[in-house]
Amino acid sequence: MTCLCIDFGGTYTKYCLMDENATIRERHELPSPLIGADRFCRFIQHLGAEYLTDIDGVTISMPGMIDIKSGLHKGGGAYLDLWGKNLYELIGSVVPLPF
């Protein structure tokens, strides 16, 4: 099993492919998509499309708190446009994989 692991930071978003043994196969970073839920979704869609045939799921970490039951982003950090949004729905709408 291989996951696309995405860490959304305030300046850069770092991402990697990691297997079930926590071995990182490759690692990259891009400027963070801070403004707008649409830009956030396009960013994830781009990465998902790039790795879709290589991954079994997606993991994310980001500033603030994500309610694991509802998927709601409850704020914190630089992603103001995502506060109160359901990240499960946003991500699921652009990447057809478990996260």
Backbone hydrogen bonds in HBPLUS format (Angstrom, degrees):
<---DONOR---> <-ACCEPTOR-->    atom                        ^
c    i                          cat <-CA-CA->   ^        H-A-AA   ^      H-
h    n   atom  resd res      DA  || num        DHA   H-A  angle D-A-AA Bond
n    s   type  num  typ     dist DA aas  dist angle  dist       angle   num
A0056-ASP N   A0002-THR O   2.64 MM  54  5.51 167.9  1.65 171.7 167.3     1
A0003-CYS N   A0018-MET O   2.86 MM  15  5.41 166.4  1.88 156.9 158.5     2
A0018-MET N   A0003-CYS O   2.97 MM  15  5.41 162.1  2.00 153.3 159.1     3
A0004-LEU N   A0057-GLY O   3.00 MM  53  6.41 162.0  2.03 151.6 153.0     4
A0059-THR N   A0004-LEU O   2.93 MM  55  6.28 161.1  1.96 150.7 153.0     5
A0005-CYS N   A0016-CYS O   2.90 MM  11  5.37 163.1  1.93 159.4 163.7     6
A0016-CYS N   A0005-CYS O   2.96 MM  11  5.37 148.5  2.06 144.6 154.6     7
A0006-ILE N   A0059-THR O   2.89 MM  53  6.11 160.7  1.93 143.1 149.1     8
A0061-SER N   A0006-ILE O   2.88 MM  55  6.40 135.2  2.08 154.6 163.7     9
A0007-ASP N   A0014-LYS O   2.76 MM   7  5.21 173.5  1.77 170.7 171.8    10
A0014-LYS N   A0007-ASP O   3.03 MM   7  5.21 146.2  2.15 149.3 146.1    11
A0008-PHE N   A0061-SER O   2.79 MM  53  6.09 156.2  1.85 170.7 162.4    12
A0009-GLY N   A0012-TYR O   3.12 MM   3  5.29 131.5  2.37 124.0 136.8    13
A0032-SER N   A0011-THR O   2.98 MM  21  5.51 167.5  2.00 130.6 130.1    14
A0013-THR N   A0030-LEU O   2.76 MM  17  5.41 167.5  1.77 168.0 172.4    15
A0030-LEU N   A0013-THR O   2.97 MM  17  5.41 153.2  2.04 145.0 152.3    16
A0015-TYR N   A0028-HIS O   2.94 MM  13  5.44 164.9  1.96 142.4 145.7    17
A0028-HIS N   A0015-TYR O   2.83 MM  13  5.44 160.5  1.87 167.5 171.5    18
A0017-LEU N   A0026-GLU O   3.13 MM   9  5.62 150.2  2.22 146.0 152.5    19
A0025-ARG N   A0017-LEU O   2.80 MM   8  5.47 160.8  1.84 154.9 161.3    20
A0019-ASP N   A0023-THR O   3.03 MM   4  5.45 157.6  2.09 142.1 147.0    21
A0022-ALA N   A0019-ASP O   2.95 MM   3  5.35 154.8  2.01 123.6 124.2    22
A0040-PHE N   A0036-GLY O   3.17 MM   4  6.44 158.1  2.22 145.0 151.0    23
A0041-CYS N   A0037-ALA O   2.92 MM   4  6.18 159.1  1.97 149.5 154.6    24
A0042-ARG N   A0038-ASP O   2.90 MM   4  6.15 159.0  1.94 150.4 156.3    25
A0043-PHE N   A0039-ARG O   2.95 MM   4  6.10 154.2  2.02 147.3 154.1    26
A0044-ILE N   A0040-PHE O   3.12 MM   4  6.45 162.4  2.15 150.4 153.9    27
A0045-GLN N   A0041-CYS O   2.82 MM   4  5.97 158.1  1.87 150.3 157.5    28
A0046-HIS N   A0042-ARG O   2.87 MM   4  6.01 156.2  1.92 146.7 152.3    29
A0047-LEU N   A0043-PHE O   3.14 MM   4  6.47 164.0  2.16 149.8 153.2    30
A0048-GLY N   A0044-ILE O   2.79 MM   4  5.94 165.8  1.81 154.2 159.0    31
A0049-ALA N   A0045-GLN O   2.88 MM   4  5.99 160.8  1.92 149.6 154.4    32
A0050-GLU N   A0046-HIS O   3.05 MM   4  6.22 150.9  2.13 143.3 151.4    33
A0051-TYR N   A0047-LEU O   3.10 MM   4  6.33 146.9  2.22 150.1 157.8    34
A0052-LEU N   A0048-GLY O   2.74 MM   4  5.30 115.2  2.17 147.1 160.4    35
A0054-ASP N   A0051-TYR O   2.75 MM   3  5.23 151.4  1.83 121.8 131.8    36
A0058-VAL N   A0098-PRO O   2.87 MM  40  6.34 148.0  1.97 146.5 157.1    37
A0074-LYS N   A0065-MET O   2.66 MM   9  5.21 176.0  1.66 171.1 171.4    38
A0067-ASP N   A0072-LEU O   2.92 MM   5  5.33 164.7  1.95 153.3 153.4    39
A0071-GLY N   A0067-ASP O   2.69 MM   4  5.14 151.1  1.77 148.2 156.7    40
A0087-LEU N   A0071-GLY O   2.74 MM  16  5.32 148.1  1.84 154.2 145.4    41
A0073-HIS N   A0085-LYS O   2.93 MM  12  5.72 157.1  1.99 159.3 164.8    42
A0084-GLY N   A0073-HIS O   2.67 MM  11  5.32 166.7  1.68 166.2 163.9    43
A0082-LEU N   A0079-TYR O   3.04 MM   3  5.64 160.4  2.08 117.7 124.0    44
A0083-TRP N   A0080-LEU O   3.26 MM   3  5.53 160.1  2.31 108.5 114.2    45
A0085-LYS N   A0082-LEU O   2.94 MM   3  5.25 163.0  1.97 134.1 134.7    46
A0090-LEU N   A0086-ASN O   3.06 MM   4  6.37 164.3  2.08 150.5 155.3    47
A0091-ILE N   A0087-LEU O   2.88 MM   4  5.85 173.6  1.89 150.8 153.0    48
A0092-GLY N   A0088-TYR O   2.88 MM   4  5.74 155.0  1.94 139.3 147.7    49
A0093-SER N   A0089-GLU O   2.98 MM   4  5.96 132.6  2.21 139.2 149.2    50
A0094-VAL N   A0091-ILE O   3.04 MM   3  5.55 155.6  2.10 113.4 120.8    51
A0095-VAL N   A0091-ILE O   2.95 MM   4  6.05 142.6  2.10 158.9 170.7    52
A0097-LEU N   A0095-VAL O   2.86 MM   2  5.61 140.1  2.02  98.4  90.8    53
